[in-house]
Amino acid sequence: MAFVSWLETARDKALIIAHRGGAALGPENSALAFSLAGEAGADAVETDVRVSADGMLVCLHDADMQRIAGDPREVSALDLKTLKDLVPDLLTLEAAIAASAPLGILLDVKLTDGTHLVEIIRTVEATGASRRAILGLRNMGLIAEVRSIGCEMAILGLLPDADSSEEAADLGADWFRLWQGEASPDRIATARKAGLQVAIMVGQPRNVPLPEYPQFAVGLVDAEGLEKLRKLAPDAIMLDDPRLLWTNQRGSPIHAISP
């Protein structure tokens, strides 16, 4: 079923967003993972956007290539050809948008300044994906900048302060991300009162585990964690394996397979 819009609010279930394209199903941020995520029931895929040395928008999570290719060099220091030699499944932003159809696509913009924002927006618009794409932005300045240029694409605030939802809404965000360990009825209520929809990201937000967060790495979750999420009734859940989630309607059980 084709994704309608991130701004749609009349949903009867939480959206299932495949983190890193569905990293449990195939190479992260790859066309294969996107396809398998769709088959597994995901409503949308999340992918990461960085810039190569030759100015290409590429879908890579980490700032360097160590984890996925054993190469310590940074993405920003390598051109597209070199990056593709290291990661044959690498997608450019344009290719990722095409490969994700007809699912929704969340673009986690791994940039802290607005240098490439217009290019990202134009790429989305040129592919006709404005309604099924959402910009994940990491600071208030970027949210304000997108709205200042008249862009009406949906925005998800990927912000470090779990209590900043009202400010994000004032600047023009449509969605707000809470980590699993931060999500509470009060925070969700505050975000919704501000007019935001809420997405919960499962797992740890950092490489060094913190006791107040779930024991699992980012993107991973167990049955107990999913049951707690069910009770919170968020508008979307982000996780590596969309097979862990399915709902028939808001409030029905969320089933899980242990990661």
N, C-alpha and C positions, 0 to 999 in steps of 0.2 A: 504494500500500500504506500502510495506517495506521501511524503511529508508535506504538511500544509503550511504551517507558519509558526515561528517561535513566539509570535505575539498572540496566537490563539490561546484563549484561557478556558474554553468550555471543554475540558478534557475529563474523561472518566477514569484515567489511570496516570500514574507517574510515567514520564518519558524515560525510556532506557537509552542511555548514551554510552556507546562503546569507547572507553578510554584508550587513547593512542590507537584508535581505529579498531580496537578489539585485539589487544596485545596477547590475550590468551589463546587466540584462534589462529594467528598467522604472524608473519613479521610485522612488528609495530609500524603503524603509519603507512601500511602498504595497501595496494589495490586488492590483494588477496584477502587481507584482514577485513577490509571494508565489506567485501562481498560476503564473506562468511558471517560477519556481524549481522548483516541484513537477513541472511538465512536463519540466524539464531534468534531473531526477533527484535533486534535493536531498532529503535526509531531514528536514531542519529548516531553519527560517529564524531569523535573528537580527534583533532589532529593539531600538530604544533607548527608554527610558522617562524622560520628564521631566514636570514639573508646570507647568501654565499659571497665569496670575495668578488665575484663578477656581477653582483647585484641581482642574482636570481632568488626568487622566493621559494624556499624549499621546506619540506615537512620533516623536520627532525626535532626530537625532544631535547636532547642535551646540547649544551654549549660547545662541547668537544666530541670527538669521535671515539674516545677511549672505550666506553662501555659496549657500543654496538659493533665496532670495527677494530678495536685494539690499537687505535692510532690516537696519540694525545693531542694532535693539532685541533685547533678550534674551527668550527663550521665557518665562521666569518673570514678565516684565513685561506680557505680552499675554494677553488672554482667548481662549477657544476660538474664538469667532466670528472674531476678528481673525486668529488663526493659520490658520483654514480659508480666510479670504479670501486670505491670502498663499500658502497651499499647499493647493489644492483636494483633493489626494489624501491629505491628512492623516488619520491614523487615531488614534482614541482607543485606549487599551489594550484595552478590551472589544471594540472592532471589530477590532483586530489579532488578538486571540485567535480570534475567529470566522473571520476571513479566512484564517488560517493552517491551519485544519483541512483534512485530517487529519495534517498534518505536525507535527513537533516544533517548539517555539518557545522560543528562548533570549531572555530578557529582560535586556538590558544596562541595569541600573538606574543611570542617570547621576546618582545622588544620593549624597552623602557622609555623610548622617545618616539616622537611622531614622524620621523624621517620617511618611513615607508608606508605610513597609514593610507595615504591617498592611493598609492599603487595597489595595496591590498584590496581596498574598496573597489577600485576600478576593475581589478581582475574578477572579483565576485560579480560585479554588475555586468561585465562583458560576457560572462558565461550564463547570464540569466538566472543566477542562483540567489538573488538578494533575499527572497522570502524564506528559503530553506537554510540560509547561512546565518550564523550569529557570531559576533566578534567577542572573543574573550580578552578583556583588557585588564592590565595589572596595576594601573594607578589611576587616580582621579583625573589627573591631567589629560590622559589619553581619552577618557570618557568625554570630558569637556571638549577636547579637540575634535572628536568625531562629530559631535552635535554642532559645533561651531561652523563646520563646513556644510551643514545642511543634510548630512547623511542620515537616513531614517532606518538603516539596518538595525536589527535587534542587537543589544549589547548585554553581555554577561560580565558583571564585576568579579574579577578574580583577585580579590583584594586581601592584604595580609591581616586587616583588622576585622574580626567577625562581627563587630558592633558598628560597622560603618555603612550599613545598608541604607539608612535614611539619606546620608550625604550622596551616596551613589545614585539613588533615585532622583534627588534634586538636580544632579548633573545630567540625567538623561538615560541612566541604565534601565533595562527592562527585567533583568534577572540578577540574582545574587548567589554566589557560591559559598556554601558552608562546608567545612570539613566534617567528616563523620563525628570526630571527637568534640567538635564545637557546636554541633547542631542541637538545639533545644527548642521546646515549644515557644518559649518567650522570644528567642531570636527569629524564629520563623514567623511568628505573629507580627513582630516589629517590621520585618521586611515586607510582609504582605500588606500591612497597614499603609506602608509607603508606596504601595502599588507594584511591588516586585513579585516575580515568581522565584522560587527557591530550588536550586540544584544542590544536591549533597554529593560530595566526592568521598568515596570510601578509602579507608586505609590511613597510613601515616603521611603527614605532609613533609617530612624531612627524612634524610638518610639515617640520621641518628634517632632511634625511637624515643618518644617521650611518653611517660607513664599515663598521661591523661588522654592519650589517643589509643585507638585499637592497636593490637600487636602486629597487624599485617602491614606489609609494604603498600605504598600507594597503588590503588586499583584493585586490591584484594580484600575479600570480606568473607566471613563465615555465616552460618545459618543464624546464630544468635544476633549478629550485627544486622542482618537483613530484617529480622523480626523487629528490632528496635526502630529501624528505618520505616517499616510498615506503619508503626504506631505514630510516627512523626508526619506521615503522609506528605512528603515533599512533592514538588511538581516534576522533578527529574532526579535520577540517580545515575552517577557516573561510575563505571567499573570496567575492569579489563575483560570480563567474560559475561556477555549479555545472556548466556544460557542460564545464569543463576537467577534471573528475574523473569517473571511473567505475571501479569494480572489481567483479569477479565473486566474488572471495574474497580473504581476507587473503594478501598476498604476490604477487598478480597485478599486472601492470603498471598504472601510472596514466598515462593518456594526457593530452596537453595541446595546447591551441591557444594560440599566443602572444597575449598581451593587446594 
